Amino acid sequence: MHGKGTYPLTMGQLSMWRDLRVRPRRRLWESNLDPVWAVPPGVTTDQVRRAFVELAVRHESLRTVYRPADDPHHVRQVVLPDPGVLFAEAPVREAFDLTERPPWRAWVRADGGAPRVHLVIHHIAADGVALQILESDFQSLLRGDRLAPAPTPGELAARQRSDRLRARLTAAAGYVTRTVGTAPPAVPVARGPLVRARAHTGIPYSVARWTARKLQVTLPNLLLSAYAQALAATTGTPRHLLWLLTGNRLDPAVRRLVSSLTQWVPLAVECPPGTPVAVAAADVNVTALTAAQYGVYDPFAVPPLDFDRGAFFTYLPPPLTATTEESTEESTVEKAWVEWLPPRGYSGASFYLIASVFPSVRLTLRVQRGGYGRPEADHFLGTMTRLLRQAAREYTVVEPA
């Protein structure tokens, strides 16, 4: 295939590329995402196909392949002129060849009910926020809406390598190196069986958002502070190295960019057991906001990321279409419960929490450390859930289920 344009990788793409370089081949599929999108009533399969072709024309990451190089800074993304959308069912556990075809597939399935679009797409083509953008644009294209031009990864890669941003990249690499170097010493970790569990906290999105507002912190950082408090309470150790997955979309120029912008940024937090929620939230909020300023860095200019050192955290924002009442504090906090999930993917962090907030707060813990089984996972999630529910009771008007 002939390329339309050849560009260096963005720092987000380069971070994903670095991760893939050290991953065993049998684990490469673990970077695949598999969202499912609803299709409005009356929409035909042909209309869905046309919308996907327009989507691929619109977003260059859906037409991009990657050219390896011995020096990672010489890896290139090649944008193909032809959208060449492949409508074919694809197993999520099958690795894409990033050098051959754009790494995604789409198909429509009815299963006796309303048609739904299924995708399998590699994380290097779209991160979690990018998937929301793709779905929003897909629905707009089905309606025949006119959309403003989309930003491109090539434009971002050029800006990140410009003289204007070179000092910022250097400062960010320095921050990452210093934070890791001065964090609590590494403790040897033996990987054990993978345990996955999801705590349904029963806290509605509106209540969680109002609690954060009352505490004058962001909602992601409220959840991050509860994470730090739970780590301190369950380990008896107040100081921890945390890793925050930054979305790096504060710049309006990239807010609707479809690509992989995420990078792991470290922060060291100290949260003695029993710290009041307001104090913990305020301290972690400042530390996390500072860390987020250094979220874009050259991953090959810092020490290799040790996925067994520290605790990792990801915040999943509400969908772009989410709405909630702004003025009310009153709501009902439902009963909390824990759901045990089957294993999925063994690569990456050995202690990892994913927090989603819509329509209610759910905490998915993925842990594979020796001595950490179901009882320990249940205890950790129960501790974090209690902290969040206590904050909701103290800072909002809620009714127990």
C-alpha distance (Angstrom), angle and dihedral (degrees) to the residues before:
residue distance angle dihedral
M1 . . .
H2 3.77 . .
G3 3.78 118.4 .
K4 3.77 127.1 -130.0
G5 3.80 93.5 -152.0
T6 3.78 138.4 -0.4
Y7 3.79 120.4 -146.5
P8 3.80 140.0 164.2
L9 3.79 117.6 -102.3
T10 3.78 122.5 -92.8
M11 3.80 116.2 -117.6
G12 3.80 89.6 -103.7
Q13 3.80 92.2 52.6
L14 3.80 89.8 44.7
S15 3.82 90.7 54.0
M16 3.79 90.1 53.9
W17 3.81 90.8 45.6
R18 3.82 90.4 53.0
D19 3.78 91.1 51.2
L20 3.81 91.5 50.2
R21 3.82 92.3 49.9
V22 3.81 92.9 64.8
R23 3.79 98.0 36.8
P24 3.82 120.0 102.4
R25 3.79 113.0 -109.0
R26 3.78 91.6 -117.2
R27 3.81 88.5 60.6
L28 3.81 99.3 47.9
W29 3.82 92.1 98.0
E30 3.80 89.7 64.5
S31 3.82 89.8 84.3
N32 3.82 89.8 63.3
L33 3.81 118.1 109.9
D34 3.80 121.8 -156.7
P35 3.82 112.9 -163.7
V36 3.80 123.3 172.9
W37 3.82 120.4 -146.9
A38 3.78 129.4 -161.3
V39 3.80 119.4 -121.8
P40 3.84 118.4 -143.1
P41 3.82 115.7 -114.0
G42 3.79 114.3 -86.8
V43 3.81 96.0 22.6
T44 3.80 112.2 134.0
T45 3.78 128.3 -141.1
D46 3.82 89.6 -112.7
Q47 3.80 89.9 56.2
V48 3.79 89.9 50.6
R49 3.80 91.0 51.2
R50 3.81 92.4 49.2
A51 3.80 90.5 49.3
F52 3.80 90.7 52.9
V53 3.79 92.4 49.9
E54 3.82 88.8 51.9
L55 3.81 89.0 46.7
A56 3.81 91.1 53.9
V57 3.80 91.3 47.5
R58 3.80 89.4 50.1
H59 3.83 99.4 46.9
E60 3.80 116.3 49.0
S61 3.81 94.3 -159.4
L62 3.83 87.2 70.3
R63 3.82 88.8 59.1
T64 3.80 98.5 42.1
V65 3.80 132.7 112.6
Y66 3.80 126.3 179.7
R67 3.79 131.3 -124.2
P68 3.84 113.5 -151.5
A69 3.79 125.2 -140.2
D70 3.80 135.0 -177.5
D71 3.80 89.0 -118.3
P72 3.84 106.0 57.9
H73 3.80 90.4 -146.2
H74 3.80 88.1 64.5
V75 3.81 94.5 55.3
R76 3.79 108.3 118.6
Q77 3.77 136.6 -156.1
V78 3.78 113.8 -140.5
V79 3.81 118.6 -157.1
L80 3.80 113.0 -148.8
P81 3.83 118.2 -142.2
D82 3.81 94.0 -142.3
P83 3.83 115.6 68.7
G84 3.81 88.7 -146.9
V85 3.79 93.4 -176.6
L86 3.80 111.5 -161.5
F87 3.80 111.1 -146.6
A88 3.77 102.1 -164.8
E89 3.77 134.8 121.9
A90 3.80 110.7 -104.4
P91 3.81 130.2 -170.1
V92 3.79 113.0 -119.7
R93 3.81 89.7 -136.3
E94 3.79 93.9 61.5
A95 3.79 115.9 96.9
F96 3.79 119.8 -129.1
D97 3.79 121.3 -128.7
L98 3.80 98.4 -128.4
T99 3.81 91.4 -163.7
E100 3.82 96.5 56.1
R101 3.81 111.3 44.8
P102 3.80 137.0 -1.3
P103 3.82 103.6 -79.5
W104 3.77 103.8 -114.2
R105 3.80 142.1 82.3
A106 3.80 132.7 -168.3
W107 3.78 135.1 -167.6
V108 3.80 139.7 164.2
R109 3.77 123.1 -119.3
A110 3.79 128.0 -176.2
D111 3.84 102.2 178.2
G112 3.79 90.0 -169.9
G113 3.80 93.3 -55.9
A114 3.78 138.4 66.0
P115 3.81 113.4 -28.6
R116 3.79 115.6 -102.0
V117 3.78 131.5 -170.2
H118 3.79 116.3 -125.2
L119 3.79 122.2 -161.5
V120 3.75 136.9 -174.1
I121 3.80 110.4 -166.6
H122 3.78 134.0 165.2
H123 3.80 118.5 -115.6
I124 3.82 91.1 -124.4
A125 3.82 88.3 65.5
A126 3.81 96.5 45.3
D127 3.78 135.7 5.9
G128 3.82 123.6 -156.5
V129 3.81 95.8 -80.7
A130 3.80 91.0 44.0
L131 3.81 88.9 57.0
Q132 3.80 88.9 57.4
I133 3.81 90.0 50.0
L134 3.80 91.2 49.5
E135 3.79 92.3 50.5
S136 3.81 91.7 47.3
D137 3.81 91.8 49.7
F138 3.81 91.3 44.8
Q139 3.80 91.3 55.5
S140 3.83 90.3 45.8
L141 3.80 91.6 51.6
L142 3.80 90.9 49.9
R143 3.82 87.9 55.5
G144 3.79 91.4 48.4
D145 3.82 94.0 -115.3
R146 3.79 120.7 164.1
L147 3.79 111.8 -120.5
A148 3.79 130.0 -158.5
P149 3.83 115.5 -115.1
A150 3.79 113.5 -78.0
P151 3.83 123.5 -124.6
T152 3.81 116.6 -113.3
P153 3.82 134.1 -136.1
G154 3.81 90.0 -127.5
E155 3.80 91.3 60.0
L156 3.80 90.8 49.6
A157 3.82 92.6 47.6
A158 3.80 90.0 53.3
R159 3.82 92.1 49.9
Q160 3.79 92.9 47.7
R161 3.80 90.4 54.4
S162 3.80 95.5 44.9
D163 3.79 123.0 112.8
R164 3.80 88.7 -113.4
L165 3.81 93.3 63.0
R166 3.82 100.1 33.1
A167 3.81 92.9 91.7
R168 3.81 90.8 49.8
L169 3.81 91.7 52.8
T170 3.80 90.2 48.8
A171 3.81 91.7 50.1
A172 3.81 91.0 48.5
A173 3.81 92.4 51.0
G174 3.80 88.9 49.4
Y175 3.81 91.1 51.4
V176 3.82 92.6 50.4
T177 3.81 92.8 47.5
R178 3.83 93.7 47.2
T179 3.79 94.7 45.6
V180 3.79 93.8 50.7
G181 3.81 91.8 42.9
T182 3.81 94.3 53.1
A183 3.82 97.4 37.5
P184 3.81 122.4 107.9
P185 3.81 109.5 -64.7
A186 3.77 117.9 -89.0
V187 3.80 115.0 -95.3
P188 3.81 115.8 -149.4
V189 3.79 108.5 -104.1
A190 3.79 124.0 -160.2
R191 3.77 111.9 -158.8
G192 3.77 114.4 -124.2
P193 3.82 135.4 -179.6
L194 3.79 115.4 -44.5
V195 3.81 114.6 -103.4
R196 3.81 120.9 -170.1
A197 3.77 123.9 -175.6
R198 3.79 135.8 161.9
A199 3.78 122.5 -149.4
H200 3.79 113.9 -152.0
T201 3.80 98.7 -155.3
G202 3.81 95.1 -170.2
I203 3.82 90.1 -132.0
P204 3.84 111.6 133.7
Y205 3.79 118.6 -134.0
S206 3.81 91.4 -114.3
V207 3.82 91.4 55.4
A208 3.81 93.4 46.4
R209 3.78 91.6 49.6
W210 3.79 92.9 47.1
T211 3.82 90.9 48.8
A212 3.80 90.6 53.8
R213 3.80 90.5 47.6
K214 3.82 91.7 51.7
L215 3.80 89.6 50.3
Q216 3.83 90.0 46.8
V217 3.80 93.7 -125.0
T218 3.78 133.5 112.0
L219 3.79 117.4 -94.1
P220 3.84 93.4 -118.0
N221 3.80 89.6 52.4
L222 3.80 92.6 47.8
L223 3.80 87.7 57.6
L224 3.81 91.1 43.7
S225 3.81 90.9 52.6
A226 3.81 90.6 51.3
Y227 3.81 87.1 50.6
A228 3.82 90.5 53.7
Q229 3.81 91.4 46.3
A230 3.82 91.5 50.3
L231 3.81 91.0 49.3
A232 3.81 90.3 51.7
A233 3.80 93.2 45.8
T234 3.81 96.2 47.6
T235 3.81 97.7 41.3
G236 3.80 100.7 33.7
T237 3.81 88.1 -131.7
P238 3.82 116.3 117.3
R239 3.83 100.4 -163.3
H240 3.78 121.4 66.1
L241 3.78 140.6 167.6
L242 3.79 108.9 -126.0
W243 3.80 128.1 -170.7
L244 3.78 117.3 -149.9
L245 3.80 120.7 -161.8
T246 3.80 101.8 -135.1
G247 3.80 119.5 -153.2
N248 3.84 92.7 -154.5
R249 3.81 92.9 -152.3
L250 3.80 100.0 124.0
D251 3.82 90.1 108.7
P252 3.84 107.8 84.5
A253 3.82 88.8 -142.7
V254 3.81 90.9 69.3
R255 3.79 101.1 29.8
R256 3.82 91.5 107.3
L257 3.78 97.7 30.9
V258 3.80 113.8 133.1
S259 3.78 107.1 -143.1
S260 3.79 138.0 82.0
L261 3.81 107.1 -68.5
T262 3.79 98.7 157.5
Q263 3.80 124.4 115.1
W264 3.80 133.3 170.8
V265 3.80 113.4 -110.7
P266 3.84 122.0 -173.5
L267 3.77 129.6 -133.8
A268 3.81 130.6 177.1
V269 3.81 114.2 -141.0
E270 3.78 131.8 -174.4
C271 3.77 115.2 -155.6
P272 3.83 115.2 159.9
P273 3.82 113.3 -150.9
G274 3.79 110.6 -90.1
T275 3.80 95.7 29.0
P276 3.83 108.6 153.9
V277 3.80 111.7 -103.5
A278 3.81 93.1 -120.6
V279 3.81 92.1 53.8
A280 3.81 93.9 45.5
A281 3.80 92.4 46.3
A282 3.82 93.2 49.4
D283 3.82 93.8 48.3
V284 3.80 95.5 45.4
N285 3.80 91.5 44.3
V286 3.82 92.1 58.3
T287 3.80 92.8 44.2
A288 3.81 93.2 47.8
L289 3.81 94.5 46.6
T290 3.81 88.8 51.7
A291 3.81 91.3 49.0
A292 3.80 92.1 49.1
Q293 3.80 89.6 59.9
Y294 3.81 86.9 65.8
G295 3.79 95.7 45.4
V296 3.82 95.2 115.6
Y297 3.80 113.5 68.1
D298 3.78 141.1 135.0
P299 3.83 103.3 -90.9
F300 3.81 90.6 -152.4
A301 3.83 91.8 55.9
V302 3.83 93.3 64.5
P303 3.83 133.7 59.0
P304 3.82 114.0 -77.0
L305 3.78 111.7 -84.9
D306 3.82 112.4 -104.1
F307 3.79 106.6 -150.5
D308 3.81 90.1 -167.2
R309 3.79 94.5 58.2
G310 3.77 117.4 82.1
A311 3.79 133.4 -10.2
F312 3.81 121.2 -69.1
F313 3.80 127.4 -143.5
T314 3.80 136.2 -169.7
Y315 3.79 127.8 -176.4
L316 3.80 118.5 -153.1
P317 3.81 109.6 -156.5
P318 3.80 122.9 -143.4
P319 3.80 116.7 -88.7
L320 3.79 117.2 -84.8
T321 3.81 89.0 -108.9
A322 3.81 94.9 53.3
T323 3.79 116.5 124.1
T324 3.79 132.4 -178.5
E325 3.77 137.6 172.8
E326 3.80 111.7 -88.3
S327 3.80 99.7 -162.2
T328 3.78 106.1 47.5
E329 3.79 126.7 86.8
E330 3.77 94.7 178.8
S331 3.76 120.0 98.4
T332 3.77 142.1 128.1
V333 3.78 123.0 -98.4
E334 3.78 107.2 -148.1
K335 3.79 128.4 -145.8
A336 3.82 115.6 -72.0
W337 3.79 122.3 -128.6
V338 3.82 140.8 164.7
E339 3.80 124.7 -122.4
W340 3.83 119.2 -160.0
L341 3.78 113.5 -139.8
P342 3.81 131.8 -157.5
P343 3.82 116.8 -108.5
R344 3.79 116.1 -88.0
G345 3.78 120.9 177.0
Y346 3.79 126.8 -9.3
S347 3.81 100.3 -154.0
G348 3.77 124.9 101.8
A349 3.78 131.5 18.3
S350 3.79 119.5 20.7
F351 3.83 91.7 -152.7
Y352 3.78 111.7 36.8
L353 3.79 134.6 158.3
I354 3.81 123.1 -166.3
A355 3.81 114.1 -165.8
S356 3.81 119.9 -162.4
V357 3.80 121.3 -178.6
F358 3.80 110.4 -170.5
P359 2.96 128.1 119.1
S360 3.82 84.3 -7.4
V361 3.79 137.3 -12.0
R362 3.80 113.8 -81.0
L363 3.79 125.2 176.5
T364 3.80 118.2 -155.8
L365 3.80 113.9 -165.6
R366 3.79 119.9 -163.2
V367 3.80 112.9 -174.7
Q368 3.78 133.8 165.9
R369 3.78 106.6 171.7
G370 3.77 127.0 127.9
G371 3.79 112.8 -95.6
Y372 3.79 92.2 20.0
G373 3.79 110.0 112.4
R374 3.77 136.1 143.2
P375 3.82 96.9 -61.3
E376 3.82 92.2 52.7
A377 3.81 92.8 44.5
D378 3.80 90.7 48.3
H379 3.81 90.9 49.2
F380 3.80 93.0 49.8
L381 3.80 94.9 47.9
G382 3.79 91.1 44.4
T383 3.81 90.5 52.8
M384 3.80 93.4 49.7
T385 3.80 92.2 45.0
R386 3.81 91.8 52.1
L387 3.81 91.1 50.1
L388 3.80 92.0 52.4
R389 3.80 94.4 44.6
Q390 3.80 90.1 49.2
A391 3.80 90.1 52.3
A392 3.82 90.2 49.1
R393 3.81 90.8 52.1
E394 3.81 93.4 47.4
Y395 3.79 99.0 44.5
T396 3.81 104.7 32.0
V397 3.78 137.5 39.7
V398 3.79 103.1 -107.4
E399 3.76 136.0 162.3
P400 3.82 119.6 -141.0
A401 3.78 116.4 -123.3
